[in-house]
Amino acid sequence: MRNYRIAFFTVDWNYELVESTLHGLKQFVDDHENVRLRVFDCFGKDIGNAKDHSEYAIFDLANLGQFDGALIQGNQIVLKSARETLARRVTEAGIPAVTVDCPIEGCTLVSVDNRQAQYDLAAHVIRAHGAKRLAYLTGILDNGSPEARQRLEGFQDACRDGGIAEADISVFHCTWRTSDGVRVAREWLRSGKPLPDAFICGNDDMAIGVLEALRAAGCRVPEDVIVTGFDNLSSAELSSPRLSTVRRDYALLDYRSMQVLLDKIDGTEQRDFVPFEYEIVCSESCGCRELSRPSYIRNKYFQSTRYMKDFYTLQDQMAEELFEASTLPELMGIVENNHRVFGCDNIYLCVNRYYYDNYDKKQWTKDSETFDSEMVLAACGGGATPNGVYRGECFPTSRLLPDGLMERERFLMFYPLHYNTYSIGYLAVNSISDAAKMNLHKSIFSFLEIAIENVRKKCLLQQLNDELDELYVHDALTGFYNRFGYARFGQQIFDGFMAGDGGARILFVDMDDMKGINDQFGHDAGDDAIQRAARILQQTCGAGDFLMRYGGDEFLVIASRRETDLEHAIQRAASDANAACDTPYQLGLSVGVIDVSDGDERNLDECVQFADALMYKNKKRRKGR
């Protein structure tokens, strides 16, 4: 039996339609064991701004050369440029492709007859209910998808055949949104004109907006004005009055589209267009009688409220934990433990490697708005992870997931994660969440993006604070501790030697004739001499010793009492450095040393003063020689 690898592209422009679509595709995969489906979904709009582009970048994630065919929910990809780019990539890959409800060059179109469907509904309003003055709300007419224009033409055909005069027809150019319906209805009411006999809307969302505005103004539907939609969303079914609309089974539509694609891959499907059936729903909002629906509405309400209660309980629990996270790995562990809020069996959170490895945006690549060439499997929640796959694993982005996971999952959906225009990575889930029915999955992703970005900024701030702290306690020229470092760590290291090594050794070191070096050779030579002295001390002292630039040319060393030959080692190192280095001056170091044992009652400051006094005695003796 042949195996099929299929890529599906859609946008959650209308989340309810996409959710129905996904269930049809999931059912097809469940019914066909030889099919593996990868869904590339996002929440892009028709604006085309930088943030929109970050959403549509999920389409670029698919390496089409790795797939046998592509299925495109063309009518949901409302941004024309994104649809055209995807069409070009499909053509370049040379793979069979099918598009749903929107013609794309080179793809077989599976679609209802939008023009005829809108004609049938408008003709019903005109003939059955005697409507003579009509207002029509269009969808987006200029984005390259003919769906909105076909419905407008169907409405216009019905008006012509119904003998409606042009003066009695009003057309409002809209964008499919509920807010469009509210706006058009309010503007009409404010104009003072008599209401039309009917508002015919290009989709249910706009019709719901019209109903909302009319209800707020005290207008009755259908007694004062008829309202119709298109799509038969749940909101149309549950609205009061029940909305008259056009029904098409989106789950079945995409189920059949998958079969058309497989037939096209096999060479048994040659048609450019495959029609799909629709049904006119004549209901209360146009004046038709609606059958009793109390049990249906009650069940819908119960399911929604119960789910939302459980969802917000899980989300609040995750939120509390996420905002306590201080590192990205810690946050990812919280995501894994709370994977149930995503409503799926398994989730895989993949983060761009540059994002995962470096919290500072200034260090990212210039194209950080897109996906990195390598990903990190930052979280893997749900079922047991296959052998050989582990959290933190790095893998090529072209593989989508580590090999063991891709082999295990037959159905996967990929969603982009980004903060403003900066890409974070993507999330892969292996089943359809109930949250998609109410668009709650979008809020989960947004919440997760904010939480990840919050941790990034928190970690970056900690890094900057650590760097400032290092600068605060260290000398800039030598890297040794300064007086602030002495105050913070000197006593601690001294006490450690006293407790662990039975005592400490204090060395006070002063450079000989530093003034002469500065006067004869300049301050750059003086700085070089100080750095050479610091290197000598660093090479001869132990890794756990306390090294401090005590003053301009003075150094303090707190070492273990076991380092018995330290003073002589320093002098030998200085002599070797002078022999090996061609400088116009000789580096000399005077050292004062005292040992401090368990019974010594002197504190650290007193010990340093004693060592300093001994150093000056030795320096005086060296000068005399």
HELIX and SHEET records of a PDB file:
HELIX    1   1 TYR A   15  ASP A   31  1                                  17    
HELIX    2   2 ALA A   50  ASP A   60  1                                  11    
HELIX    3   3 LEU A   64  GLN A   66  5                                   3    
HELIX    4   4 GLY A   74  GLN A   76  5                                   3    
HELIX    5   5 LYS A   80  ALA A   93  1                                  14    
HELIX    6   6 ASN A  114  HIS A  129  1                                  16    
HELIX    7   7 GLU A  147  ASP A  161  1                                  15    
HELIX    8   8 GLU A  166  ASP A  168  5                                   3    
HELIX    9   9 THR A  178  SER A  191  1                                  14    
HELIX   10  10 ASP A  204  ALA A  216  1                                  13    
HELIX   11  11 SER A  234  LEU A  238  1                                   5    
HELIX   12  12 TYR A  250  ASP A  266  1                                  17    
HELIX   13  13 GLU A  284  CYS A  286  5                                   3    
HELIX   14  14 PRO A  294  LEU A  322  1                                  29    
HELIX   15  15 LEU A  328  ASN A  337  1                                  10    
HELIX   16  16 HIS A  339  PHE A  342  5                                   4    
HELIX   17  17 ARG A  353  ASP A  357  1                                   5    
HELIX   18  18 LYS A  361  GLN A  363  5                                   3    
HELIX   19  19 THR A  397  ARG A  399  5                                   3    
HELIX   20  20 ASP A  403  ARG A  408  1                                   6    
HELIX   21  21 ASP A  434  MET A  438  5                                   5    
HELIX   22  22 LEU A  440  VAL A  473  1                                  34    
HELIX   23  23 ARG A  483  GLY A  485  1                                   3    
HELIX   24  24 TYR A  486  GLY A  490  3                                   5    
HELIX   25  25 GLN A  491  GLY A  500  1                                  10    
HELIX   26  26 MET A  514  PHE A  521  1                                   8    
HELIX   27  27 HIS A  523  THR A  540  1                                  18    
HELIX   28  28 LEU A  566  ALA A  580  1                                  15    
HELIX   29  29 LEU A  604  GLY A  624  1                                  21    
SHEET    1   A11 PHE A 273  PRO A 275  0                                        
SHEET    2   A11 THR A 108  SER A 111  1                                        
SHEET    3   A11 ALA A  97  VAL A 100  1                                        
SHEET    4   A11 GLY A  69  ILE A  72  1                                        
SHEET    5   A11 TYR A   4  PHE A   9  1                                        
SHEET    6   A11 VAL A  35  PHE A  40  1                                        
SHEET    7   A11 PHE A 411  TYR A 419  1                                        
SHEET    8   A11 TYR A 422  VAL A 429 -1                                        
SHEET    9   A11 ILE A 347  ASN A 352 -1                                        
SHEET   10   A11 GLU A 374  GLY A 381 -1                                        
SHEET   11   A11 CYS A 394  PRO A 396 -1                                        
SHEET    1   B 4 ILE A 169  PHE A 172  0                                        
SHEET    2   B 4 LEU A 134  LEU A 137  1                                        
SHEET    3   B 4 ALA A 198  CYS A 201  1                                        
SHEET    4   B 4 ILE A 226  THR A 228  1                                        
SHEET    1   C 2 THR A 245  ARG A 247  0                                        
SHEET    2   C 2 GLU A 279  VAL A 281 -1                                        
SHEET    1   D 4 PHE A 546  ARG A 549  0                                        
SHEET    2   D 4 GLU A 554  SER A 560 -1                                        
SHEET    3   D 4 GLY A 503  MET A 511 -1                                        
SHEET    4   D 4 LEU A 589  SER A 597 -1                                        
END                                                                             
